[in-house]
Amino acid sequence: MAGEPDFWNHTQDGLAVLSAPDLFRIYKLQRPVHELAIAADSFHTKPLLRILQSADRYQVLGLSRGAIKLFEGNRDALDEIDLEPDVPRTITDALGERLTEPHQTVSSYGGVGGSSGAMRHGHGGKSDEIDKDMEKFFRAIDRSILEHHSRPSGLPLMLAALTEHHSVFRKVSQNPFLMKEGINIHPDAVSIDELRERAWRIVEPQYLSRLNQLVEDFTQAKPSGLAGDEVAQVSMAALSGRVSTLLIEAEREVPGHIDAATGQVELADLSRPHIDDLLDDLGQLVLDRGGQVVVVPTERMPTETGAAAIYRY
């Protein structure tokens, strides 16, 4: 890796490298991570969990009359992601021979704030057919994004498009992950940083609301024994599949080991071989048994132990 300049010239904010005798994986991360090297009998994945399981993640569908882009981000970063192969990129990809006039070009130009002007080049006054093509295109995009991106990720989807395209897309959309709020602007009319800022202004209230609800659920469940924050106790509950939701403090590390067979917790020093972060192991244990893990900023954690579990029973 050290001798590959192309790799280092196209990095994101963070980097994770996982290595074992029969495996080597590199992950470019949207968030900075503090420098850490761990040798143990399991991979240290909490920084990756923070990217994948944090409550502030979302996707943005950049939609114009003839093409789409898909972005994924959080409060800190927004990056265009590769579409799955079966997702059409353009109206021609989506409609093929069903396109009213394949040689006809349609362009929409949008300025900052969503101002627009449409310029059609064609023959015979085909505007009605063009509008029907656009609706068919939006319907095909909606189906493909739902199947290949929204359902697999479970992330809220925000629409960035001209105002008139919002109404058409929302009329045909069957995507339950599509947010009511959107960005009324042509996705190519602003920089990706501005697009992220606009998206986060919409996502942040929902993010805070979700975290507040999780904390409230934990607080209400704890007096009746349906929640816990002691790592040893939570470990045993996780092993038996009782943990439905686990909140993990993002920046905290608790050196130790969980016996995956018994759930017993051993506190130890990270410098010892086979020792990882207990919170990391706990998160993996919950995920393996069908629970959800949410990595939470320190200031919003409801406990001092680094963990807060809500039990199924």
N, C-alpha and C positions, 0 to 999 in steps of 0.2 A: 504493500500500500504506500509506503514512504516514497517509492520511486514512481508513483503514478500522478503526475501533475494534473491530469484531467479530473481525477477524483477530488483533489483538494480544491480545485477551481470551481467546483459545482457542489459545495456543501450547503447544509442548512445550519441551524443554530446549535445543534448538538449531534453527538455521534455515539453510537453504542456498537461494541464488537463482542460477539459471543463465540467462544471457541471451545471445541472438544476434539478428541481424537478423530472422530468421524464427521465433524460438522464445523463450518465456519460461516458466520452470518454477520452482515454489516447493516445497520439501520441508521439512516439519517433522520434526525429528530427536529421537530418544529420548535422545541424549547431548549434553552441552554441547560446542561446538567453539570453538576460539580464533578471534578475529576475523582474517579474512584476505580480501583483495581481490586477484584476479589477472585480468589481461587477457592472453589468449594465443590461439593458434590451435586450442586444444582446451580442453574443460571440465576444471576441476580437480575430480576426483571422489573422491579418497582418503578425505575425511571420510564420504562416502556409502558407499564400500566398507567402511569400518570398521563401519558400521551393518549393511550387508547381508552381509558376508563374515566377520565376527568369529565366533570359535568359541564365544562365550558366548550366542548367540541361541537362543531356544526359544519354543514356543507352549504355552498352557494352555487346555484345553477345560473350561469350566465347565458341568457337566452336572447337571440336576435331572430330576425325573420328567416334566416337561412342556415344558421349554425349555432352550436352550443359549446360551452366550456364548463368544466366542473372544478370547483375549488373546495379545499378542506382546510379548516383552521381552528384557532382558539383565540383567546384574548391577545396573544403575543404575535401570532403569525398567521398568514393565509397563503397557501400554495396551490397552484393549479395541479390537479392530479390526472393521471392517465385514465382515460375511459376504458371500460372493459371492451373487448373486441366486438361484442354483439350490440354495442350501443352506437347508433348512427351519429355521425359528427355533423352532417349537413342535411339539407332538405333533399338533395339528390340521393344521398345514402339511404334516407328513410323511405322515400317514395319511388325511386328508380323510374321504371316505365310508367308508373301511375302519375308522375308529375305532368301537369297540364301541358306545358311547353318546356321541354328540357333546355332548349336554346335560349329561353327567356331569362334575363337576369333581373333580380329584384334587390334593391339596396335600401337600407334604412340608415339614416345618420342621426345619432343622438348626441346632444350636447350635455354639459354638466347641468344637473337638475332635472334631466328627463325631457328637455325640449327636443322635438323631433321634426323631421321632414322626410317624407317618403318619395322616392324617385323610382318609377317603374319604366322599364324599357321593354316593349313588346309590340304585339300587333293585334288589331281587332278588338280593342277594349276588353281585355281578359281580366280585369280587376276582380270580378266576382270569382272566377276560377282560381285566381291567385290567392284570394282570401280563403277559399276552401282548401287549397293546397297547404296553406299555413296552418289551418286548423288540424288537418291530417298529420302534418309534421309535428305539431305540438303534442298531439295525442300519442304518436309513436315515441316521442322523446319521454313523455310522462311514463309510459309503460316500461320502457327500457331502464330509465333511471331508478324506478321503483324496484324492478326485479334485480338489477345488477349492482346497485349502489345503496339505495335507501334501506331496503330490507336487510341486506348483509351487515351494514354498519349500524343501523338503528339510530342514526343521527338526524336531528332536525334539518330540514332543507329550506333554505331561503332563496327566493327568486329575485334575480337582478335582471331587469328588462325595462324597456320603455313602457309607459303607463298603459298604452293601448294593448300591449302584448300581455300584460298582467291579466287583464280581464278575459282574454281569449284562453290563455293557458289555464287559469283557474276554473273556467267553465268546463273544460274537458278533463281536468286532472282527477285521478283516483288515488293519489298518493297521500296516505294518512300522515306522513312525516312532513308535508308541506306546511310551512308556517303561514299564519294569517298576515303577518307583517312581511314586507319585502322592500327592495331597493328600487326606486323608480328612476332607472338610468340605464342607458345602453352600457353593457358590461365593458366595452372597449373605450368608453369615454373618460375613464378615470384610471389612475394608477392602481396597482394591486394593494398598495399601502392604504390608499383612500378607501378602496373597496372594503378592506378589513376594518377600518375605523367605522365606516357606516354599518357594516354587519354587526360589529361588537356593540354598538349603541342599541341595536335591536335585541341581541342575544343576552346582554348582561342582566337586564331585569329578570328574564326567565331563568338564567343561571342562578342568580341569587335566590330567587323564589324556590327553585328546586332544592338548593342546599338548605335553606331555612326549613323546608318541609321535612327533609331527611333528619335534620337535627331535632325538630319537634317530634317526629315519630320516635326517635331514639329516647328522648327525654320522657315521653309519655309511656313508653313500653318498659323502661327500666324498673320502676317501682314494683311491677307485677312479675318481674323475672323474665320478661320477654326481650330483654336487651342486656348487654354486658360490655365491660370495657377492660377487664383483666385479661391479659394476653393468654394466660394458661387456661382460663375458663373458656374464652372464645375459641381457642384451639380445639378443645374437646368438642365443643358444639359444632365447629366447622367440620370436624372429622365425621360426625354422625349426620351431617347434612342439614343441621338445624338453622344455619345462618342464611338468611335471605338477602341481606344487604350488609356490607362491611365498609365502613368509612376508615380510610388510612390517612394519617398525617403525612403530607408530602415530603417534608424535609427531615423527618425523624428517622433514625436508625436504631434498632434494638438488637445488638449482637446476640446471636444464639441460634438454636436449631430446634425444629419441630420433627419429632418422630412421626413419619407419615402413617405408620402402622398403628400406633397407640395414641397419638395426639399429645404425648408428653413433651413439655418444653424444657430445654436446657439452655440456661444463660451462659454465655462464654464470650471470649474476645475475638474480634474479627481477624486478628492475626493468626489464629489457629486454623489449620487446614479443616475443610469440611464445614466451616462456620460461615453463615450468611446472616442476613438481616431477618429477624423473626417476623417483622411486618411483611416483608417480601414473601416469605414462606407461607404466612397466614393468608395473604391474598391469593396465592396460587391454590391453596387448599380449598378456599371458598369457591373459586372459579371452577375447579375440577368437579365440584358437587353441585353445579348449577346456580350458585348464588351470583350476585352482582357486586362488584368492587368499585368504589368511587374514591379517588385520591383527592384529598381536600387540603386547601391551604391551612397553614398552622392557625391563623387567626380565626378560622371558622370551625375548627374542631371542637366538639362538645366535651372532650375528655382530655386528661393529662397523660394518658398512657400511650397515645399514638394510634389507638384503635377504638372503634365504636361499632358494635355489631347489633343488628336487629334480627331477632330469631323468628323462624316460621312458627314455632310452637314451644 
